[in-house]
């Protein structure tokens, strides 16, 4: 993964930590060219997976990501947990978990 991609990933995790600290049923995934380590991706693809009844918070997270001044720009897709389960989007796009980090990776 390139240094630029590592910087983007760090910043995306910081935003999730700030907005979702009390909402651990959310998951944030990275997919597409940035996740694959492409050196000059056209965008950074992020998937927000949210629990039923939390659409408003998912929109807040997506909007915060979209307004970050990143180059390449961030593209966000939000799916409820049931939508994700039904279409298995994360497997189809070979997404990588971005947030929350497993406890073993926090230290």
C-alpha positions in Angstrom: 0.0 0.0 0.0 1.4 3.4 -0.9 2.1 6.1 1.7 -0.7 8.3 0.3 -3.1 5.4 0.7 -1.9 4.8 4.3 -2.6 8.4 5.1 -6.1 8.2 3.7 -6.8 5.1 5.6 -5.6 6.7 8.8 -7.8 9.7 8.3 -10.8 7.6 7.5 -10.4 5.7 10.7 -10.1 8.9 12.7 -13.4 10.2 11.3 -15.1 6.8 12.2 -13.6 6.9 15.7 -15.0 10.4 16.3 -18.5 9.8 14.8 -19.1 6.2 15.8 -17.3 5.7 19.1 -20.6 4.7 20.7 -22.0 2.9 17.7 -19.9 -0.3 17.5 -22.5 -2.1 15.3 -21.3 0.0 12.3 -18.6 -1.2 10.1 -16.6 0.8 7.5 -14.9 -1.0 4.6 -12.5 0.1 1.9 -12.7 -1.3 -1.6 -11.7 -0.5 -5.1 -8.4 0.7 -6.3 -7.3 2.4 -3.1 -7.8 -0.9 -1.2 -5.8 -2.7 -3.8 -2.9 -0.3 -3.4 -3.1 1.3 -6.8 -0.6 4.2 -6.8 -2.9 6.9 -8.4 -6.5 5.9 -7.8 -9.3 8.0 -9.3 -11.3 7.8 -6.0 -11.4 6.2 -2.6 -14.3 3.8 -2.3 -15.8 3.4 1.2 -18.8 1.2 2.3 -20.6 2.1 5.5 -22.5 -0.9 6.8 -25.1 0.2 9.4 -27.5 -1.5 11.8 -31.2 -1.2 11.1 -32.7 2.0 12.4 -29.4 3.9 12.1 -29.8 5.4 8.6 -29.5 9.0 9.9 -26.1 8.3 11.5 -25.0 6.4 8.4 -25.8 9.5 6.3 -23.9 11.7 8.7 -20.8 9.5 8.3 -21.1 9.4 4.5 -21.5 13.1 4.3 -18.5 13.7 6.6 -16.4 11.4 4.4 -17.6 13.1 1.2 -16.7 16.6 2.5 -13.1 15.7 3.4 -10.6 17.5 1.2 -9.0 14.4 -0.1 -7.4 13.7 -3.5 -8.6 11.4 -4.8 -12.2 12.2 -3.7 -14.1 9.8 -1.5 -17.1 7.9 -2.8 -19.4 6.4 -0.2 -22.0 3.7 -0.4 -24.2 3.0 2.6 -25.9 -0.4 3.1 -27.9 -1.6 6.1 -26.7 -4.9 7.6 -29.7 -6.7 6.0 -29.0 -5.2 2.5 -25.3 -6.3 2.8 -26.3 -9.8 3.9 -28.8 -10.0 1.0 -26.5 -9.0 -1.8 -23.1 -9.9 -0.2 -21.7 -6.6 -1.6 -18.5 -6.8 0.5 -17.5 -10.1 -1.0 -18.3 -9.1 -4.5 -16.0 -6.1 -4.3 -13.3 -7.8 -2.1 -13.6 -5.1 0.6 -11.3 -4.8 3.5 -12.4 -3.9 7.0 -11.3 -0.3 7.8 -13.2 0.2 11.1 -13.5 -0.9 13.8 -10.1 -2.5 14.0 -9.9 -5.8 15.9 -8.7 -5.2 19.4 -5.4 -6.9 18.6 -4.6 -4.2 16.0 -5.4 -1.3 18.3 -2.2 -1.6 20.3 
